[in-house]
Amino acid sequence: PRSPLEALARGVLCAHVPEETPMDAVAGAEYWVQIRQGRSAGLGLHFDKDERAHAERDEWHHPMLATATYLTDGGAPLVVFDTASEGSGRVRRGWLVAPRTARHVAFLGDRLHGVPAELAPENLLASRIKCAKDDPGTTRISVLVNLWDRKPVGVSRAAPYRGSTLPIDVNFAQPVAPPIEV
């Protein structure tokens, strides 16, 4: 791996893909860091998809698996619904996952999900008392890794990084539970 983030992405890949999986079944892992704080604490409901293929050709390609690994305890929870992007059926079930340092969650890549700022502990308290919305203790930092069966349009490998390490162990020493399935 060229960086601590790439090492984490590889750890996610190895933790969720059985060794006997054919090499061509997984094209790779896409990863990014998300920092949510204060007024930008939330992220609307959405489906992960190949953004460029959708914008240029109106195609809906989803990752096989979407994951989040939290680097902090603060901020709003992730909510995942049992609704897939093809739009059939109503939402029947949902899951809330509160951020906790080193917590890892995985779900099927075509599921509706988001980060409702209204559910952040600091926002729930704000309706009762005055509190600082930009308190550093309310920051939610997560590393998102999506596993793809095909390379998303226009995505390339990140350049080597020579900076510091991640503040958590990127090795999945404990077995990872299977993703949320419906």
C-alpha positions in Angstrom: 0.0 0.0 0.0 1.1 3.5 -0.8 -0.4 5.2 2.2 -2.2 4.5 5.5 -5.5 5.1 3.8 -4.7 2.6 1.1 -3.6 0.1 3.8 -7.0 0.6 5.4 -8.8 0.1 2.1 -6.8 -3.1 1.5 -7.7 -4.3 5.1 -11.4 -3.7 4.4 -11.1 -5.6 1.1 -9.3 -8.6 2.8 -11.7 -8.6 5.7 -14.9 -8.7 3.5 -13.8 -10.8 0.5 -13.2 -14.5 1.2 -9.8 -15.8 0.0 -11.5 -18.2 -2.4 -13.2 -15.4 -4.3 -12.0 -15.3 -7.9 -9.5 -12.5 -8.6 -11.7 -10.9 -11.2 -14.7 -10.7 -8.9 -13.4 -7.5 -7.2 -12.0 -4.7 -9.3 -10.8 -2.8 -6.4 -11.5 -0.4 -3.5 -12.4 3.3 -3.7 -11.7 5.2 -0.5 -12.0 8.8 0.9 -12.1 10.6 4.2 -15.2 12.4 5.4 -15.1 15.1 8.1 -18.5 16.4 9.3 -18.8 19.1 11.9 -21.1 21.9 13.0 -23.6 23.0 10.4 -22.1 20.5 7.9 -22.6 17.6 10.3 -25.0 15.7 8.1 -25.2 14.2 4.7 -28.5 13.7 2.9 -30.0 10.4 2.0 -28.4 9.0 -1.1 -27.2 5.9 -3.0 -23.5 5.3 -3.6 -22.9 5.0 -7.3 -20.4 5.6 -10.1 -20.9 9.4 -10.1 -19.3 10.0 -13.5 -21.2 7.2 -15.3 -24.4 8.5 -13.8 -23.7 12.2 -14.8 -22.4 11.4 -18.3 -24.6 8.4 -19.3 -27.4 8.3 -16.7 -26.1 4.8 -15.7 -26.6 3.5 -12.1 -23.7 1.3 -11.1 -23.2 0.7 -7.4 -20.4 -0.7 -5.4 -20.8 -4.3 -4.2 -20.2 -3.2 -0.6 -20.1 0.2 1.1 -18.2 0.6 4.4 -17.4 3.2 7.0 -14.6 3.1 9.6 -14.9 5.8 12.3 -11.8 7.7 13.6 -13.8 9.6 16.2 -16.7 9.2 18.6 -18.5 12.4 17.7 -21.2 13.5 15.3 -24.4 12.1 13.7 -25.0 8.4 13.2 -25.1 6.6 9.8 -28.6 5.5 8.9 -29.0 2.6 6.4 -32.3 1.5 4.9 -33.3 -1.7 3.3 -34.4 0.1 0.1 -32.3 -0.5 -3.0 -31.9 2.0 -5.8 -34.2 0.3 -8.2 -36.9 1.8 -6.1 -39.1 -1.3 -5.6 -41.0 -1.4 -2.3 -41.2 0.8 0.7 -38.7 1.2 3.4 -39.4 -1.6 5.9 -36.3 -1.5 8.1 -33.4 0.8 8.9 -30.3 0.7 11.0 -28.6 3.4 13.0 -24.8 3.2 13.6 -23.3 5.6 16.0 -19.8 6.8 15.4 -17.2 5.2 17.8 -13.5 5.2 17.3 -12.4 2.2 15.3 -16.0 1.0 14.7 -16.4 -0.5 11.3 -19.8 -1.0 9.5 -20.5 -2.5 6.1 -23.7 -2.7 4.0 -24.8 -3.6 0.5 -23.6 -0.9 -1.9 -27.0 -0.2 -3.5 -28.8 0.7 -0.2 -30.3 4.1 0.7 -28.2 5.7 3.4 -27.1 9.0 4.9 -26.0 10.9 8.0 -29.0 12.9 9.4 -27.6 15.9 11.3 -30.8 16.1 13.3 -29.7 12.8 15.0 -26.3 14.1 16.2 -26.2 14.0 20.0 -25.2 17.7 20.1 -28.2 18.6 17.9 -30.6 16.6 20.0 -29.4 18.5 23.1 -29.5 21.9 21.3 -33.3 21.8 21.2 -33.2 21.7 25.1 -30.2 23.8 25.9 -27.8 26.2 24.2 -24.6 24.4 23.0 -21.8 25.2 20.6 -22.5 23.6 17.2 -18.9 23.8 16.3 -17.5 22.2 19.4 -14.5 20.0 18.3 -15.9 17.1 20.4 -18.8 16.9 17.9 -16.6 16.2 14.9 -17.3 13.0 13.0 -14.3 11.7 11.0 -14.7 8.5 9.0 -12.9 6.6 6.3 -15.3 5.3 3.6 -14.3 2.3 1.5 -16.4 1.0 -1.3 -15.6 -2.3 -3.0 -16.4 -2.5 -6.7 -16.8 -5.3 -9.2 -15.9 -2.9 -12.0 -13.7 0.2 -12.0 -15.7 3.4 -11.7 -15.3 5.8 -14.6 -12.4 8.2 -14.3 -11.1 6.9 -11.0 -7.4 6.3 -10.6 -5.0 5.2 -7.9 -3.9 7.9 -5.5 -0.3 9.1 -5.6 2.0 7.8 -2.8 1.7 9.6 0.5 4.6 10.4 2.9 2.6 11.8 5.8 1.6 10.5 9.2 -0.2 7.3 10.1 -3.9 6.8 10.9 -4.8 7.1 14.5 -6.2 3.6 14.6 -4.9 0.1 13.8 -5.8 -0.7 10.2 -5.5 -4.5 10.7 -8.7 -6.3 11.2 -7.6 -8.7 13.9 -11.1 -9.6 14.9 -13.4 -11.3 12.4 -15.7 -8.8 10.6 -19.4 -9.5 10.8 -21.2 -9.9 7.5 -22.7 -6.8 5.9 -26.3 -5.8 6.6 -28.4 -7.9 4.3 -32.2 -8.0 3.7 
